[in-house]
Amino acid sequence: MSKITYEQKIQLLESYKALPRGVNDSLIISAIILDVVKANSKTGRTASEPGENQLYNTCMGIYREFLKTRNSLLDMDGRKAKDNSEAMRGIINYMVSFARSNNKPSSDENVIAGMTFLFANWDRLNDYHKNRIRLPDIHRSIEEILPMIRNGYDKKSSAKNELDSLKHGLTKK
């Protein structure tokens, strides 16, 4: 067998990262990729350094778990990777700015809790939004989606009480 190249290592890791088996797998694979890059570069970062992408990676993990419940997968190849990445960053930024505009805490933990709440209550949306689960679609409609989940598409589907209890649980910590 010939020597395994750097490109083959990265290619294998990227293919596994695209279809992880668990919530934290993408974080672990990202750390491994950083270690492989560092081993082949004099200026690469190590996995032990805190990454500015931790919030992004956690939110993408939550989204991937949501997609699994819908029997769907996240396609992170080519142009779709850029579109999905921009959409997730836009959703995160919207959640942070929305919290700040309402004088609420906008820490990473609150954004993660908001992202978890968003996808856990996805079935409360009307059929049009419920069936549009691609990140760019969610990002385009986030201003409609969040109030609809919070207040409910109809009276029976209101998640306001659940949201208040989630916020109350966060402040007790």
C-alpha positions in Angstrom: 0.0 0.0 0.0 1.3 3.5 -0.9 1.7 6.2 1.6 -1.5 8.0 2.6 -1.4 11.6 1.5 -2.4 14.7 3.4 -5.2 15.3 0.9 -6.6 11.8 1.4 -6.7 12.3 5.2 -8.6 15.6 4.9 -10.9 14.2 2.2 -11.9 11.3 4.5 -12.4 13.5 7.5 -14.5 16.0 5.5 -16.7 13.2 4.1 -17.3 11.9 7.6 -17.9 15.4 8.9 -20.6 15.9 6.3 -22.6 12.9 7.7 -21.7 12.6 11.4 -23.3 10.0 13.7 -23.7 12.1 16.8 -24.2 15.7 17.9 -20.6 16.3 18.9 -19.0 14.4 16.1 -18.6 17.5 13.9 -16.8 19.2 16.7 -14.5 16.3 17.2 -13.8 15.9 13.5 -13.1 19.7 13.2 -10.6 19.3 16.0 -8.9 16.4 14.2 -8.8 18.3 11.0 -7.1 21.2 12.8 -4.5 18.7 14.2 -3.9 17.2 10.7 -3.5 20.7 9.2 -1.1 21.7 12.0 1.0 18.6 11.5 1.4 19.6 7.8 1.8 23.4 8.4 4.0 25.6 10.5 1.2 28.1 11.2 -1.8 25.8 11.8 -4.0 26.0 14.9 -4.3 23.1 17.3 -7.5 21.5 18.5 -6.8 22.6 22.0 -7.1 26.3 21.1 -10.6 27.6 21.6 -12.3 28.1 18.3 -14.5 31.0 17.5 -16.7 28.5 15.6 -17.9 26.6 18.7 -21.3 28.2 18.8 -21.7 27.7 15.0 -20.6 24.1 15.3 -23.0 23.4 18.1 -25.9 25.0 16.3 -25.1 23.0 13.2 -25.1 19.8 15.3 -28.5 20.7 16.6 -29.7 21.3 13.1 -28.3 18.0 11.9 -30.1 16.2 14.7 -33.3 18.0 13.6 -32.7 16.8 10.0 -32.4 13.2 11.2 -35.9 13.4 12.7 -37.1 14.4 9.3 -35.1 11.6 7.5 -33.0 14.2 5.8 -29.2 15.0 5.7 -27.3 18.2 5.5 -25.5 18.6 2.2 -22.2 20.5 2.8 -20.7 20.1 -0.7 -19.7 22.9 -3.0 -22.1 25.9 -3.2 -24.5 24.4 -0.7 -21.9 24.4 2.0 -21.4 28.2 1.5 -25.1 28.8 1.4 -25.8 26.6 4.5 -22.9 28.2 6.4 -24.1 31.8 5.6 -27.6 30.9 6.6 -26.7 29.4 9.9 -24.5 32.4 10.8 -27.4 34.6 9.8 -29.8 32.7 12.1 -27.4 32.9 15.0 -26.8 36.7 14.4 -30.6 37.2 14.2 -31.1 35.4 17.5 -28.4 37.4 19.2 -29.7 40.7 17.9 -33.3 39.8 18.7 -32.3 39.0 22.3 -30.4 42.2 22.7 -33.2 44.3 21.2 -35.5 42.8 23.9 -33.0 43.4 26.7 -32.5 39.6 27.1 -29.2 37.7 27.6 -27.6 36.8 24.3 -24.8 34.5 25.5 -23.8 31.4 23.6 -25.9 29.2 26.0 -29.0 31.3 25.3 -28.5 31.0 21.6 -28.0 27.3 21.8 -31.2 27.0 24.0 -33.0 29.1 21.4 -31.8 26.9 18.6 -32.9 23.8 20.5 -36.3 25.4 21.2 -36.7 26.4 17.5 -36.2 22.9 16.2 -37.9 21.1 19.1 -41.1 23.0 18.3 -40.9 23.0 14.5 -44.2 21.1 14.3 -46.0 24.1 15.6 -45.5 26.0 12.3 -48.0 26.1 9.5 -47.6 23.6 6.7 -45.8 26.0 4.4 -43.0 26.7 6.9 -43.0 23.2 8.4 -42.0 21.7 5.1 -39.2 24.2 4.3 -36.3 22.8 6.4 -33.3 24.0 4.3 -31.2 26.5 6.2 -31.4 29.2 3.6 -35.2 28.9 3.7 -35.2 29.1 7.5 -32.9 32.1 7.4 -35.1 33.9 4.9 -38.2 33.4 7.0 -36.7 33.5 10.6 -38.7 36.7 11.4 -41.9 34.9 10.7 -40.9 31.5 12.1 -39.8 32.6 15.6 -43.1 34.5 16.5 -45.1 31.7 15.0 -43.4 29.1 17.2 -43.6 31.3 20.2 -47.2 32.4 19.8 -48.4 29.4 17.8 -49.8 29.0 14.4 -53.1 28.6 16.2 -54.1 28.7 19.9 -53.5 25.0 20.4 -49.9 25.2 19.1 -48.7 28.1 21.2 -45.3 27.4 22.7 -45.2 30.6 24.8 -45.5 28.8 28.1 -42.8 26.4 27.1 -40.5 29.2 26.1 -41.1 31.0 29.4 -40.3 27.9 31.3 -37.1 27.3 29.3 -36.0 30.9 30.0 -36.8 30.5 33.7 -34.8 27.2 33.7 -31.8 29.1 32.2 -31.9 31.8 34.7 -31.9 29.4 37.7 -28.5 28.0 36.7 
